[in-house]
Amino acid sequence: MKRFVGCAILLFLFCFFSTDVSAQGTLDVFCPAPAVFGGPRSEDEVTARIQQKIDYFRNCYGNHIKKNDTLNFKVRVRFVIKPAGNVDSISVIQKGISNIGFISCLKSILAQIRFQPVTHSEGESVVEQSFIFKII
């Protein structure tokens, strides 16, 4: 019974904080065209993969951003797409927010993205991608 009550309290707190931010308005996540350096990857390919995860990025916002955090901000990341198609070496190069949980969540979603494999001779691509989170 104690375990049930504990879970119910955690669920209530989770719903409360998620709802609290969304009560401010509708969350818009805008991802301008990425900068892609080297390798065979195109802006269109990177954009398509990022867009497939857009709801996951929204969930990061809803789960980690609290009412006392900055609600509108920009985060810019740099990552490497390896020839095997996996994402590696993810770093934040511009933080518009200091919420470590949110940044961690964003990076973990990026690490899940997979691209089509290419030959090793085609090499790696370095990508810089901005994410703009705004309550409208």
C-alpha positions in Angstrom: 0.0 0.0 0.0 2.8 2.4 0.9 4.4 1.7 -2.5 1.2 2.5 -4.3 0.8 5.8 -2.4 4.4 6.7 -3.2 3.9 6.0 -6.9 0.6 8.0 -6.9 2.4 11.0 -5.4 5.2 10.8 -7.9 2.7 10.6 -10.8 0.8 13.6 -9.4 4.0 15.7 -9.2 5.0 14.7 -12.7 1.6 15.6 -14.1 1.5 18.9 -12.1 4.9 20.1 -13.5 4.2 19.0 -17.0 0.8 20.7 -17.0 2.2 23.8 -15.3 4.5 24.7 -18.2 1.9 23.9 -20.9 -0.7 26.1 -19.1 1.5 29.0 -20.3 0.6 28.3 -24.0 1.6 26.0 -26.8 5.2 24.8 -27.0 6.8 25.5 -30.4 10.1 23.7 -31.2 11.9 25.2 -34.2 15.0 23.7 -35.7 16.6 25.9 -38.4 18.6 24.2 -41.1 21.7 22.5 -39.6 25.3 23.3 -40.6 26.9 20.1 -41.9 30.7 19.9 -42.3 32.5 17.2 -44.2 31.4 13.7 -45.2 28.5 12.7 -47.3 25.6 13.9 -45.1 23.2 16.5 -46.4 21.2 19.2 -44.6 18.0 17.5 -45.8 19.0 14.1 -44.3 19.9 15.6 -41.0 16.8 17.8 -40.8 14.6 14.8 -41.6 16.1 12.7 -38.8 15.8 15.6 -36.3 12.2 16.1 -37.2 11.4 12.5 -36.5 12.4 13.1 -32.9 10.7 16.4 -32.4 8.1 15.0 -30.1 10.8 13.5 -27.9 12.4 16.9 -27.6 9.0 18.3 -26.6 8.9 15.6 -23.9 12.3 16.7 -22.6 10.9 20.2 -22.2 7.7 19.0 -20.5 9.5 16.7 -18.2 12.4 19.0 -17.1 11.5 22.7 -17.6 9.9 24.1 -14.5 7.9 27.4 -14.1 10.9 29.1 -12.5 13.1 28.2 -15.5 13.5 30.4 -18.6 10.6 29.2 -20.8 11.8 30.5 -24.2 15.4 29.7 -25.1 17.8 28.4 -27.8 20.2 25.5 -27.5 22.9 24.8 -30.1 24.6 21.4 -30.3 27.5 19.9 -32.2 27.7 16.2 -33.0 29.5 13.8 -35.2 27.7 11.3 -37.5 30.0 8.3 -37.9 30.1 6.3 -41.1 28.2 3.5 -39.4 25.3 6.0 -39.0 25.5 6.5 -35.2 25.7 9.9 -33.5 28.8 10.5 -31.4 30.6 13.3 -29.6 27.5 15.4 -28.7 28.4 18.7 -27.1 26.4 21.8 -26.3 28.0 24.9 -27.8 25.3 27.4 -26.8 23.0 27.0 -23.8 20.1 29.3 -23.4 19.2 27.4 -20.2 21.2 25.9 -17.3 18.7 23.0 -16.6 21.1 20.0 -16.5 18.2 17.5 -16.7 16.9 19.1 -19.8 20.3 19.2 -21.5 21.0 15.6 -20.6 17.6 14.5 -22.0 18.3 16.5 -25.3 21.7 14.8 -25.7 20.3 11.3 -25.0 17.6 11.8 -27.7 20.3 12.9 -30.2 22.4 9.8 -29.3 19.4 7.6 -30.4 19.3 9.0 -33.9 20.5 6.6 -36.6 21.5 7.5 -40.2 22.1 5.3 -43.2 25.6 3.8 -43.0 28.2 4.9 -45.5 31.6 3.6 -46.4 34.5 4.6 -44.1 36.2 6.3 -47.0 33.2 8.8 -47.2 34.1 9.8 -43.6 32.3 11.5 -40.7 30.1 14.5 -40.8 30.2 17.2 -38.2 26.8 18.8 -37.6 25.8 22.0 -35.7 22.1 22.1 -35.0 20.0 24.8 -33.1 16.8 24.1 -31.2 14.6 27.0 -30.4 12.0 26.3 -27.7 9.2 28.9 -27.4 5.9 29.1 -25.7 3.4 30.8 -28.0 
